Amino acid sequence: MREGRPAVFFWLAAVFGLFILFLYGPIITIVVLSFQGPSGGLTFPMNGLSAHWFSRLWGGLGVVDIWAAFGRSLRLGLTVMALTVVISVPAGYAFRRGFRGASAVFYTTVASLIVPSIIVSLGIGVQFRLLDDAIRWAAEATGMAAVAEGFTTSAGMFTSGLGAHLTWTLPFGLLIMFAVFNRFDPRYEEAARDLGATSGQTVRHVVLPLIAPSLVGIGLFGFTLSWDEVARSSQAFGSDQNTLPLELTGLTTTITNPEIYALGTVTTGVSFLVIVVSLLLIHALRRRPARGESGGGAARR
């Protein structure tokens, strides 16, 4: 006869269930309350069931152009995602090969995860203001003050803002690449070189296809970390360049109806959509070599 499970299993299962409820309960609550009826409030019990607050959200949130902030966050997130992948891959490959000063570069990069985010944001804001001062000084010294007039890098979405987000996403991308290359079998590269492939061909035709699912994971990290970031954005963006999380933080003190929950549901939905698309892409990339091998084997037979 099959033995029953010990009592400790059910206790641990109950603890795990409470943990899942604690982790996802607030998200589920916000999603449910966003479907309140027109007379509903911010708490239970619900007064009806409708998409009224989503239609209100679609029309805008008063003086705040929430869809402009949505577009800025989306464009910035996609840019951060691309740059995180493009920079992390060669950086991880360089660390794998080794170079002078690699340890110092590594600890400097990872230190960004340890320093409080608000301090990083303040530092980046000051750094880009100093950069603007240096550019204006150089323009005046070379007689090009008229050309540099109005040019600024501070408080911009794709200048100081982009830099602030990359200080958050690049360390994660680099750590993922460390884990990927730590398990990468160098015999694949040796075989490619034995067959006459150059270093560039080896990376392009052997290394990158094998680590492609991991690159999708790095891109997912880059987008979601940028999409949700508040602290590092607070001092690096101008008031006219606020991202969606910054606008959402400000709206929590002014909006007292489920419209704010509808906005939270939309942003959560975008995050989950990115995750699902990334998982499907990873699944497709992992299945592609298997199909190629089976097809090649059939052809040989």
Helices and strands as residue ranges (DSSP letters): H 7-33, H 52-58, H 66-97, H 102-114, H 117-141, H 145-148, H 160-182, H 187-194, H 199-202, I 203-207, H 208-228, G 231-233, G 239-241, H 244-251, H 259-300
